[in-house]
Amino acid sequence: MKFQGAYPAMVTPFTNKDEIDVEGMRSNIAYLQKGGVAGLVPCGSTGESATLTHDEHKKLIELTVETASVPVIAGTGSNNTAEAVELTRYAQDAGADAALLIVPYYNKPMKSGLIKHFSAIAEACEIPLIMYNIPGRTGINMDAETISTIAHEYSNVAAVKEASANFSQISDIIELTHDLEFSVLSGDDGLTLPMMALGATGVISVTADILPKQMGQLTQFCLDGNYAKAREVHYQLAPLFKALFIETNPIPIKKACDLLGLAGGPLRLPLTAMAESNVAKLKATLANYAD
């Protein structure tokens, strides 16, 4: 499976009773598909996966698979290898097209532990796996050599979502995996353009939750080699890229969904509602993107 284009990192809409908003999730899927996304990514960090129960996690994967007509990349990562294996197997059996697996957080494994973690999942599952390197959330960085080692050993380790913001490392990853059918995806909306100029093929995007068409245009211009047009879109969206991270993700994007009539709903503790001063800033920014 080739990974290219814009994949929204989906929010998980909740009701005021703190339950999954099933109809809201379906409505969001319809909106995103109409926007021409390359696929959908439920149960990632933007989807508040850390506060989902196992049953809720599985329910969201099933719901997305049964509703979607585009590929589904299910977030199944954990800092517990056995749990990651279980969730990835479940996603595979439920019909997901791929799985997104975060580098184990909190444990801070050594390089050998990272290799064994992803190897265990790759050996237990057949669907394509996307590793997710985000040092700011995990406490460790998975370097280019480690990524390349795992990708060369397992053909179903098909991509990495790279959010280190280290362009030397990003270049090294692309260089070390150029002989494989291996994709590098941006994990930071604002760095999508420069990463794709280096050879990345798309983005797993927060902004795509509300502006799927525009994020799709940005990635397609890059894939076509039309970087002049890509820069135009990048700078049009740049203020929004910043506004959506004015507080910890997914606080701003869920508020943006609510403001735009999409399903967002409450956050789960320990995340709290957006400060009113920041809501005002977000509203002012969103006003620039009104149809």
C-alpha positions in Angstrom: 0.0 0.0 0.0 1.4 3.4 -1.0 0.8 6.2 1.4 0.6 9.7 -0.2 -1.6 12.7 0.2 -3.5 14.1 3.2 -4.8 11.9 6.0 -6.8 13.6 8.7 -5.8 12.6 12.3 -9.4 12.4 13.4 -10.8 13.8 16.6 -13.0 11.6 18.7 -16.3 13.4 19.2 -17.9 12.8 22.6 -21.4 13.6 23.9 -22.2 15.6 27.0 -22.5 12.2 28.8 -18.9 11.5 27.9 -19.8 8.7 25.4 -18.6 8.4 21.8 -20.8 10.5 19.6 -21.5 7.8 17.0 -23.6 9.9 14.6 -21.1 12.7 15.0 -18.3 10.4 14.0 -20.2 9.3 10.9 -21.0 12.9 10.0 -17.3 13.8 10.3 -16.3 10.9 8.1 -18.8 12.0 5.4 -17.4 15.5 5.6 -13.8 14.4 5.3 -14.5 12.0 2.4 -16.3 14.8 0.5 -13.1 16.8 1.0 -11.2 14.2 -0.9 -8.9 12.9 1.8 -6.5 10.0 1.0 -7.6 8.1 4.1 -8.8 8.4 7.7 -6.8 8.0 10.9 -9.0 7.3 14.0 -7.7 6.6 17.5 -4.5 8.6 17.3 -3.3 11.2 19.8 -5.6 13.8 18.2 -8.4 11.2 18.8 -7.6 11.2 22.6 -6.6 7.6 22.4 -4.8 7.8 25.7 -8.2 8.2 27.5 -10.2 5.7 25.4 -11.1 2.4 27.0 -10.1 -0.7 25.0 -13.8 -1.3 24.1 -14.1 2.3 22.9 -10.9 2.0 20.9 -12.2 -1.1 19.2 -15.7 0.5 18.7 -14.1 3.5 16.9 -12.1 1.3 14.6 -15.1 -0.8 13.7 -17.2 2.3 13.2 -14.7 4.0 10.9 -14.1 0.9 8.9 -17.8 0.2 8.3 -18.6 3.8 7.5 -15.6 4.8 5.4 -15.1 4.3 1.6 -11.5 5.4 1.8 -8.5 3.5 3.5 -8.6 3.5 7.3 -5.3 3.7 9.2 -6.2 2.7 12.8 -4.2 4.0 15.7 -3.2 1.0 17.6 0.0 2.0 19.4 0.9 1.5 23.0 3.9 1.6 25.3 2.9 -2.0 26.2 4.1 -4.2 23.3 1.5 -7.0 24.0 -1.3 -4.4 24.0 -0.1 -2.9 20.7 0.0 -6.4 19.2 -3.6 -7.1 20.5 -5.0 -3.8 19.2 -3.3 -4.1 15.8 -4.6 -7.7 15.3 -8.0 -6.4 16.2 -7.8 -3.6 13.7 -6.6 -6.1 11.0 -9.5 -8.4 11.7 -11.9 -5.5 11.7 -10.9 -4.6 8.2 -8.5 -1.7 8.7 -6.2 -1.0 5.8 -3.1 -0.1 8.0 -2.2 0.7 11.6 -0.4 3.7 13.1 1.9 2.8 16.0 3.5 5.4 18.2 7.0 4.9 19.6 6.6 3.6 23.1 6.1 6.5 25.5 7.2 6.9 29.1 9.2 3.6 29.2 12.1 5.2 27.2 13.3 1.9 25.6 16.8 1.6 24.2 17.3 1.1 20.4 17.2 -2.7 20.9 13.9 -2.3 22.7 12.4 -0.2 19.8 13.5 -2.8 17.3 12.0 -5.7 19.3 8.8 -3.7 19.9 8.1 -3.1 16.3 9.4 -6.5 15.2 6.9 -8.2 17.6 4.0 -6.3 16.0 5.2 -6.8 12.4 5.6 -10.6 13.0 2.1 -10.9 14.6 0.2 -8.9 11.9 0.0 -8.7 8.1 -1.4 -5.2 7.5 0.9 -2.3 6.6 2.3 -0.6 9.7 3.2 3.0 10.1 5.6 3.9 12.8 5.1 7.2 14.6 8.1 9.1 15.8 7.1 12.1 18.0 9.8 12.8 20.6 7.9 15.7 22.2 5.2 13.2 23.4 7.2 10.0 23.9 10.3 11.3 25.5 12.7 9.6 23.1 13.6 9.9 19.4 13.7 7.0 17.1 16.7 7.8 14.8 17.0 7.2 11.1 19.2 4.1 11.5 16.6 2.4 13.7 13.8 3.2 11.4 15.8 1.9 8.4 16.7 -1.3 10.3 13.1 -2.1 11.1 11.9 -1.2 7.6 14.5 -3.4 5.9 13.7 -6.3 8.1 9.9 -6.3 7.7 8.1 -5.5 4.4 4.8 -4.7 6.2 6.5 -1.9 8.0 5.6 0.5 5.2 6.0 4.0 6.5 6.9 6.4 9.3 5.0 9.4 10.5 7.9 11.7 11.4 7.4 14.5 13.8 10.9 15.1 15.1 11.2 18.4 13.2 14.8 17.4 12.6 15.4 17.9 8.9 18.8 16.2 8.9 17.1 13.1 10.4 14.3 13.3 7.9 16.7 13.5 5.0 18.6 10.5 6.5 15.4 8.4 6.8 14.5 9.0 3.1 18.1 8.3 2.0 18.4 5.1 4.0 15.0 3.7 2.8 15.1 4.9 -0.8 15.6 1.2 -2.0 12.3 0.2 -0.4 8.6 0.9 -1.0 8.6 2.9 2.2 6.8 6.2 2.8 7.7 9.1 5.0 4.7 11.2 6.1 4.9 14.5 7.9 3.5 14.5 11.4 3.5 18.3 11.5 1.2 20.3 9.2 3.5 23.3 9.1 6.4 21.2 8.0 4.6 19.3 5.3 5.9 21.4 2.4 9.6 21.3 3.3 9.4 17.6 4.2 7.8 16.8 0.8 10.5 18.8 -0.9 12.9 16.3 0.6 10.9 13.3 -0.6 8.1 12.7 1.9 4.8 11.8 0.3 2.1 13.2 2.5 0.9 14.2 5.9 -1.2 12.8 8.8 -2.8 16.1 9.5 -4.7 17.9 12.2 -5.7 20.8 9.9 -7.3 18.3 7.5 -10.0 17.7 10.1 -11.5 21.0 9.2 -9.9 21.9 5.8 -9.4 18.5 4.1 -9.6 19.9 0.5 -6.9 22.5 1.1 -4.5 20.0 2.8 -5.1 17.7 -0.1 -4.3 20.5 -2.5 -1.0 21.2 -0.6 0.1 17.6 -0.8 -0.9 17.1 -4.4 0.9 20.2 -5.6 4.0 18.8 -3.9 3.5 15.4 -5.4 3.2 17.1 -8.8 6.4 19.0 -8.3 4.5 22.3 -8.4 6.2 23.9 -5.4 5.2 27.5 -6.4 1.5 26.5 -6.0 2.3 24.5 -2.9 3.9 27.5 -1.3 0.8 29.6 -2.0 -1.4 27.0 -0.1 1.2 26.7 2.7 1.2 30.4 3.4 -2.5 30.6 3.1 -2.8 27.9 5.8 0.2 29.0 8.0 -1.8 31.1 10.4 -4.2 28.2 11.0 -1.3 25.8 11.5 -0.2 28.0 14.4 -3.7 28.6 15.8 -4.5 24.9 16.0 -1.5 24.5 18.3 -2.0 27.5 20.5 -2.9 25.0 23.2 -2.1 21.3 23.5 -3.5 19.2 20.6 -6.4 18.3 20.3 -7.9 21.1 22.4 -7.9 23.7 19.6 -9.0 21.3 16.8 -12.0 20.0 18.8 -13.0 23.6 19.5 -12.6 24.5 15.8 -14.8 21.5 14.9 -17.5 22.8 17.2 -17.2 26.3 15.9 -17.6 25.1 12.3 -20.5 22.8 12.9 -18.5 19.6 12.9 -18.7 17.0 15.7 -16.1 17.8 18.4 -17.7 17.9 21.8 -16.1 17.8 25.2 -12.5 16.8 26.0 -11.6 14.1 28.5 -9.5 14.9 31.5 -6.7 15.7 32.0 -7.4 17.9 28.9 -9.5 20.9 29.7 -11.6 23.4 27.8 -9.8 26.0 25.8 -9.1 29.4 27.5 -11.6 32.0 26.3 -8.8 34.3 25.2 -7.5 31.6 22.9 -11.0 30.8 21.7 -11.2 34.4 20.5 -7.9 34.1 18.7 -9.0 30.8 17.1 -12.3 32.3 16.0 -10.5 35.3 14.4 -8.2 33.0 12.5 -11.0 30.7 11.3 -12.9 33.7 10.0 -10.2 34.0 7.3 -11.1 30.6 5.9 -14.9 31.0 5.7 -16.4 30.0 2.3 
